[in-house]
Amino acid sequence: MRAVVQRVDGARVVVDGAVVGEISGPGLCVLVGATHSDTTALAGRLADKVYDLRIFDDAALGASVPAQGAPPARPRELSASDLGLPVLVVSQFTLYGQTHKGRRPTWDRAAPGAIAEPLVAAFAARLRERGATVAEGRFGASMRVELVNDGPVTVIVELD
């Protein structure tokens, strides 16, 4: 499974003009793709890895500046799980697009919906088990993903 993880200051998914999933303030927007051999156990491991990524710091969350004369504060590396931040999960089969031949991507490595949909659901379920507030896109829909990338910070996470 693959995930593109973005540290955001708000994100939402719109389908047919209606918001179907939204988070506000600091959090994560995660695009999740699955391939044929992926399992629900792997989806859970990926969710844990994503939620525990240490990509937040006090400064990114608007922490106060140290008093004049005080030693400079070293940013603490914190995860979404440390801070209890929300996560927007969006299924994204195109993460398995291959472009090494020609100019037209192929999607052969992307799992079909019958395999991928339960895996993306397992990913989101594991985040909820961990205590995350999770919003989701709509599987298989044509979605507009709107977000404010904070930093910008974008990380690709892949587990086999």
C-alpha positions in Angstrom: 0.0 0.0 0.0 1.0 3.6 -0.6 0.1 6.8 1.0 0.8 10.4 0.1 0.6 12.2 3.4 0.2 16.0 3.6 0.4 18.2 6.7 -2.6 20.5 6.2 -4.3 23.4 7.8 -7.8 22.3 6.7 -8.9 20.0 3.8 -12.1 18.8 2.3 -13.5 16.5 -0.4 -16.3 17.7 -2.7 -18.4 15.3 -4.8 -21.1 16.7 -7.1 -20.9 20.1 -5.4 -21.4 18.7 -1.9 -18.8 18.4 0.8 -18.6 14.7 1.7 -15.6 14.9 4.1 -13.8 17.8 5.8 -11.3 18.6 8.5 -10.5 22.1 9.8 -7.3 23.3 11.4 -4.1 21.3 11.6 -4.3 17.7 10.5 -3.4 15.2 7.8 -4.8 14.7 4.3 -3.9 11.2 3.2 -4.2 9.8 -0.3 -4.3 6.0 -0.1 -3.7 3.5 -2.9 -3.7 -0.3 -2.8 -2.3 -3.0 -5.1 -3.5 -6.6 -5.7 -1.5 -8.3 -2.9 -2.3 -5.8 -0.1 -4.1 -7.0 3.1 -6.1 -5.5 5.9 -3.1 -6.2 8.2 -0.9 -4.1 5.9 -3.6 -1.4 5.9 -3.5 -1.2 9.7 0.3 -1.0 9.7 0.2 1.8 7.1 -2.3 3.7 9.2 -0.1 3.4 12.3 2.9 4.6 10.4 1.1 7.5 8.9 -0.5 8.6 12.2 2.8 8.3 14.0 4.9 10.3 11.5 6.7 13.1 13.4 6.0 16.0 11.0 4.4 18.5 13.4 6.2 20.9 15.8 5.2 23.5 18.3 5.8 26.3 15.8 3.6 24.8 13.2 0.7 24.8 15.7 1.1 28.4 16.8 3.0 27.8 20.0 4.2 30.9 21.9 7.7 32.3 21.3 10.1 32.0 24.2 10.5 35.1 26.4 13.3 37.5 25.6 16.6 36.3 27.0 15.3 32.7 27.3 17.2 30.1 25.3 15.6 29.4 21.9 13.1 26.5 22.1 14.0 23.6 19.9 11.0 22.5 17.9 9.6 19.3 19.1 8.8 16.7 16.5 5.3 15.6 17.1 2.9 13.3 15.3 -0.8 13.6 14.6 -1.3 10.9 17.2 0.6 12.9 19.8 -1.6 15.9 19.2 -4.9 14.1 18.5 -5.2 15.7 15.1 -7.9 14.8 12.5 -7.2 12.9 9.3 -8.9 13.2 5.9 -8.6 9.9 4.0 -9.0 9.8 0.2 -8.8 6.7 -1.9 -6.5 7.2 -4.8 -5.9 4.3 -7.3 -3.7 6.6 -9.4 -0.9 6.2 -6.9 -0.1 2.9 -8.6 0.0 4.5 -12.1 3.1 3.5 -14.1 4.7 5.9 -16.5 7.9 4.2 -17.5 6.7 3.4 -21.0 5.3 6.2 -23.2 3.2 9.1 -22.0 0.0 7.4 -21.0 0.0 5.9 -17.5 -1.1 2.4 -17.0 -3.1 1.3 -13.9 -2.3 -2.4 -13.9 -0.7 -2.4 -10.5 -3.8 -0.7 -8.9 -6.1 -3.0 -7.1 -9.7 -3.2 -8.4 -12.4 -1.7 -6.4 -13.5 -5.0 -4.8 -10.0 -5.3 -3.3 -9.1 -1.7 -2.7 -12.3 -0.4 -1.1 -12.2 -2.7 2.0 -8.4 -1.9 2.4 -9.0 1.9 2.4 -11.9 1.3 4.8 -9.5 -0.8 7.1 -7.0 2.0 6.9 -9.6 4.6 8.1 -10.9 2.1 10.7 -7.5 1.7 12.2 -7.1 5.4 12.6 -10.4 5.6 14.4 -9.3 2.7 16.7 -6.3 4.9 17.6 -8.6 7.7 18.5 -8.3 9.9 15.4 -11.2 11.9 14.1 -11.4 10.7 10.5 -13.2 12.2 7.5 -13.3 10.4 4.2 -13.8 10.9 0.5 -16.2 8.8 -1.4 -14.7 5.6 -2.9 -14.9 5.5 -6.7 -16.3 9.0 -7.1 -14.9 11.9 -9.1 -13.7 14.0 -6.1 -12.4 17.5 -5.8 -9.8 17.5 -3.0 -9.2 21.0 -1.6 -6.5 21.6 1.0 -4.1 24.1 2.5 -0.7 22.3 2.6 1.1 23.5 5.6 4.8 23.9 5.2 4.5 22.5 2.6 5.1 19.1 4.1 4.3 16.1 1.8 5.6 12.6 2.6 5.2 9.4 0.6 4.9 6.2 2.7 4.9 2.7 1.2 4.7 -0.7 2.9 5.1 -4.0 1.2 
